[in-house]
Amino acid sequence: MAESKDTFFKPEKLSPQARAEQTTSVARGILESEAAARQKKTEKLRALRLAQPAPEAPAKKTRAPKKG
């Protein structure tokens, strides 16, 4: 084995810029996956809504004038 325990347990120090880039790329990945899941859900719900028959408009109820 060429690797020692130091390579597994002591990662090299990253520069602040490298850490910021890593954080940014991870955050963008999460946001993109959430956006894709939201878009997929929206398309599914839209298809289900369009597959339903159009609801009939309920008859409007008229209120009796208040006596007072």
N, CA and C atoms as an extended XYZ file, in Angstrom:
204
Properties=species:S:1:pos:R:3:atomname:S:1:resname:S:1:resid:I:1 pbc="F F F"
N         0.822       -1.179        0.000 N   MET     1
C         0.000        0.000        0.000 CA  MET     1
C         0.872        1.250        0.000 C   MET     1
N         0.631        2.102       -0.932 N   ALA     2
C         1.387        3.335       -1.021 CA  ALA     2
C         0.796        4.407       -0.112 C   ALA     2
N        -0.501        4.312        0.173 N   GLU     3
C        -1.138        5.319        1.010 CA  GLU     3
C        -0.848        5.049        2.481 C   GLU     3
N        -0.713        6.087        3.209 N   SER     4
C        -0.539        5.945        4.645 CA  SER     4
C        -1.744        6.547        5.342 C   SER     4
N        -1.791        6.389        6.633 N   LYS     5
C        -2.936        6.934        7.351 CA  LYS     5
C        -2.982        8.451        7.248 C   LYS     5
N        -1.843        9.080        6.997 N   ASP     6
C        -1.824       10.542        6.870 CA  ASP     6
C        -2.621       11.006        5.653 C   ASP     6
N        -2.613       10.250        4.575 N   THR     7
C        -3.347       10.676        3.389 CA  THR     7
C        -4.848       10.525        3.584 C   THR     7
N        -5.273        9.665        4.480 N   PHE     8
C        -6.695        9.476        4.707 CA  PHE     8
C        -7.242       10.397        5.798 C   PHE     8
N        -6.462       10.658        6.813 N   PHE     9
C        -6.964       11.382        7.963 CA  PHE     9
C        -6.505       12.829        8.059 C   PHE     9
N        -5.534       13.225        7.266 N   LYS    10
C        -5.065       14.604        7.282 CA  LYS    10
C        -5.134       15.163        5.864 C   LYS    10
N        -6.294       15.678        5.488 N   PRO    11
C        -6.389       16.231        4.140 CA  PRO    11
C        -5.525       17.485        4.013 C   PRO    11
N        -5.113       17.742        2.800 N   GLU    12
C        -4.273       18.915        2.586 CA  GLU    12
C        -5.091       20.178        2.822 C   GLU    12
N        -4.426       21.228        3.219 N   LYS    13
C        -5.099       22.497        3.487 CA  LYS    13
C        -5.484       23.140        2.162 C   LYS    13
N        -6.724       23.585        2.092 N   LEU    14
C        -7.192       24.263        0.897 CA  LEU    14
C        -7.127       25.772        1.125 C   LEU    14
N        -6.849       26.486        0.069 N   SER    15
C        -6.827       27.942        0.177 CA  SER    15
C        -8.255       28.430        0.365 C   SER    15
N        -8.431       29.599        0.919 N   PRO    16
C        -9.795       30.126        1.089 CA  PRO    16
C       -10.553       30.223       -0.239 C   PRO    16
N        -9.838       30.564       -1.291 N   GLN    17
C       -10.484       30.656       -2.600 CA  GLN    17
C       -10.941       29.276       -3.071 C   GLN    17
N       -10.127       28.252       -2.860 N   ALA    18
C       -10.493       26.895       -3.268 CA  ALA    18
C       -11.690       26.402       -2.458 C   ALA    18
N       -11.718       26.725       -1.165 N   ARG    19
C       -12.859       26.321       -0.335 CA  ARG    19
C       -14.130       27.033       -0.777 C   ARG    19
N       -14.007       28.311       -1.127 N   ALA    20
C       -15.165       29.068       -1.592 CA  ALA    20
C       -15.688       28.493       -2.906 C   ALA    20
N       -14.795       28.143       -3.814 N   GLU    21
C       -15.198       27.545       -5.087 CA  GLU    21
C       -15.869       26.194       -4.868 C   GLU    21
N       -15.330       25.402       -3.943 N   GLN    22
C       -15.913       24.105       -3.641 CA  GLN    22
C       -17.314       24.272       -3.055 C   GLN    22
N       -17.463       25.206       -2.130 N   THR    23
C       -18.764       25.468       -1.527 CA  THR    23
C       -19.756       25.953       -2.574 C   THR    23
N       -19.304       26.843       -3.443 N   THR    24
C       -20.163       27.374       -4.495 CA  THR    24
C       -20.619       26.273       -5.437 C   THR    24
N       -19.708       25.401       -5.833 N   SER    25
C       -20.082       24.339       -6.765 CA  SER    25
C       -21.043       23.347       -6.126 C   SER    25
N       -20.866       23.043       -4.855 N   VAL    26
C       -21.772       22.138       -4.161 CA  VAL    26
C       -23.149       22.783       -4.018 C   VAL    26
N       -23.169       24.056       -3.653 N   ALA    27
C       -24.444       24.764       -3.498 CA  ALA    27
C       -25.180       24.845       -4.830 C   ALA    27
N       -24.467       25.140       -5.902 N   ARG    28
C       -25.108       25.203       -7.224 CA  ARG    28
C       -25.654       23.841       -7.630 C   ARG    28
N       -24.921       22.791       -7.321 N   GLY    29
C       -25.398       21.445       -7.626 CA  GLY    29
C       -26.687       21.122       -6.892 C   GLY    29
N       -26.748       21.500       -5.629 N   ILE    30
C       -27.955       21.261       -4.833 CA  ILE    30
C       -29.120       22.057       -5.402 C   ILE    30
N       -28.885       23.329       -5.713 N   LEU    31
C       -29.948       24.172       -6.254 CA  LEU    31
C       -30.439       23.651       -7.603 C   LEU    31
N       -29.532       23.194       -8.449 N   GLU    32
C       -29.925       22.660       -9.755 CA  GLU    32
C       -30.751       21.388       -9.603 C   GLU    32
N       -30.363       20.523       -8.679 N   SER    33
C       -31.123       19.288       -8.489 CA  SER    33
C       -32.511       19.590       -7.918 C   SER    33
N       -32.604       20.563       -7.005 N   GLU    34
C       -33.907       20.943       -6.462 CA  GLU    34
C       -34.783       21.569       -7.542 C   GLU    34
N       -34.192       22.394       -8.388 N   ALA    35
C       -34.953       23.031       -9.467 CA  ALA    35
C       -35.459       21.983      -10.452 C   ALA    35
N       -34.627       20.987      -10.754 N   ALA    36
C       -35.044       19.923      -11.669 CA  ALA    36
C       -36.176       19.105      -11.055 C   ALA    36
N       -36.077       18.811       -9.768 N   ALA    37
C       -37.143       18.054       -9.091 CA  ALA    37
C       -38.434       18.861       -9.051 C   ALA    37
N       -38.323       20.171       -8.804 N   ARG    38
C       -39.505       21.030       -8.768 CA  ARG    38
C       -40.160       21.103      -10.147 C   ARG    38
N       -39.344       21.224      -11.196 N   GLN    39
C       -39.871       21.280      -12.563 CA  GLN    39
C       -40.576       19.970      -12.922 C   GLN    39
N       -39.984       18.851      -12.543 N   LYS    40
C       -40.577       17.540      -12.823 CA  LYS    40
C       -41.920       17.397      -12.102 C   LYS    40
N       -41.970       17.835      -10.851 N   LYS    41
C       -43.207       17.755      -10.074 CA  LYS    41
C       -44.280       18.660      -10.686 C   LYS    41
N       -43.881       19.856      -11.113 N   THR    42
C       -44.828       20.791      -11.721 CA  THR    42
C       -45.418       20.208      -12.997 C   THR    42
N       -44.575       19.615      -13.821 N   GLU    43
C       -45.065       19.002      -15.062 CA  GLU    43
C       -46.029       17.859      -14.776 C   GLU    43
N       -45.718       17.059      -13.773 N   LYS    44
C       -46.580       15.941      -13.411 CA  LYS    44
C       -47.939       16.440      -12.920 C   LYS    44
N       -47.928       17.441      -12.034 N   LEU    45
C       -49.181       17.975      -11.512 CA  LEU    45
C       -49.997       18.661      -12.604 C   LEU    45
N       -49.325       19.358      -13.514 N   ARG    46
C       -50.033       20.014      -14.615 CA  ARG    46
C       -50.715       18.977      -15.501 C   ARG    46
N       -50.011       17.885      -15.791 N   ALA    47
C       -50.587       16.828      -16.624 CA  ALA    47
C       -51.803       16.208      -15.929 C   ALA    47
N       -51.715       15.986      -14.629 N   LEU    48
C       -52.847       15.431      -13.892 CA  LEU    48
C       -54.029       16.400      -13.877 C   LEU    48
N       -53.733       17.695      -13.709 N   ARG    49
C       -54.804       18.684      -13.682 CA  ARG    49
C       -55.489       18.772      -15.042 C   ARG    49
N       -54.724       18.734      -16.119 N   LEU    50
C       -55.309       18.815      -17.449 CA  LEU    50
C       -56.081       17.553      -17.813 C   LEU    50
N       -55.762       16.439      -17.191 N   ALA    51
C       -56.456       15.188      -17.474 CA  ALA    51
C       -57.824       15.137      -16.804 C   ALA    51
N       -58.044       15.965      -15.792 N   GLN    52
C       -59.335       15.977      -15.099 CA  GLN    52
C       -60.378       16.707      -15.945 C   GLN    52
N       -61.651       16.301      -15.795 N   PRO    53
C       -62.697       17.035      -16.514 CA  PRO    53
C       -62.839       18.443      -15.928 C   PRO    53
N       -63.262       19.366      -16.762 N   ALA    54
C       -63.417       20.747      -16.314 CA  ALA    54
C       -64.557       20.825      -15.299 C   ALA    54
N       -64.349       21.451      -14.174 N   PRO    55
C       -65.420       21.553      -13.166 CA  PRO    55
C       -66.487       22.542      -13.629 C   PRO    55
N       -67.714       22.247      -13.246 N   GLU    56
C       -68.807       23.140      -13.580 CA  GLU    56
C       -68.826       24.284      -12.570 C   GLU    56
N       -69.202       25.445      -13.042 N   ALA    57
C       -69.270       26.601      -12.149 CA  ALA    57
C       -70.480       26.439      -11.238 C   ALA    57
N       -70.294       26.566       -9.935 N   PRO    58
C       -71.440       26.433       -9.023 CA  PRO    58
C       -72.378       27.619       -9.193 C   PRO    58
N       -73.649       27.372       -8.935 N   ALA    59
C       -74.643       28.435       -9.022 CA  ALA    59
C       -74.383       29.438       -7.924 C   ALA    59
N       -74.487       30.705       -8.268 N   LYS    60
C       -74.209       31.742       -7.272 CA  LYS    60
C       -75.373       31.850       -6.299 C   LYS    60
N       -75.032       31.922       -5.055 N   LYS    61
C       -76.061       32.059       -4.022 CA  LYS    61
C       -76.277       33.543       -3.780 C   LYS    61
N       -77.536       33.917       -3.681 N   THR    62
C       -77.841       35.315       -3.379 CA  THR    62
C       -78.151       35.422       -1.904 C   THR    62
N       -77.700       36.477       -1.326 N   ARG    63
C       -77.937       36.700        0.102 CA  ARG    63
C       -79.198       37.533        0.268 C   ARG    63
N       -79.909       37.221        1.308 N   ALA    64
C       -81.076       38.023        1.660 CA  ALA    64
C       -80.577       39.312        2.279 C   ALA    64
N       -81.206       40.426        1.990 N   PRO    65
C       -80.749       41.683        2.592 CA  PRO    65
C       -80.915       41.644        4.104 C   PRO    65
N       -80.005       42.285        4.779 N   LYS    66
C       -80.058       42.297        6.242 CA  LYS    66
C       -81.223       43.152        6.708 C   LYS    66
N       -81.930       42.624        7.684 N   LYS    67
C       -83.028       43.378        8.286 CA  LYS    67
C       -82.490       44.081        9.517 C   LYS    67
N       -82.738       45.275        9.639 N   GLY    68
C       -82.141       45.935       10.777 CA  GLY    68
C       -82.677       47.199       11.178 C   GLY    68
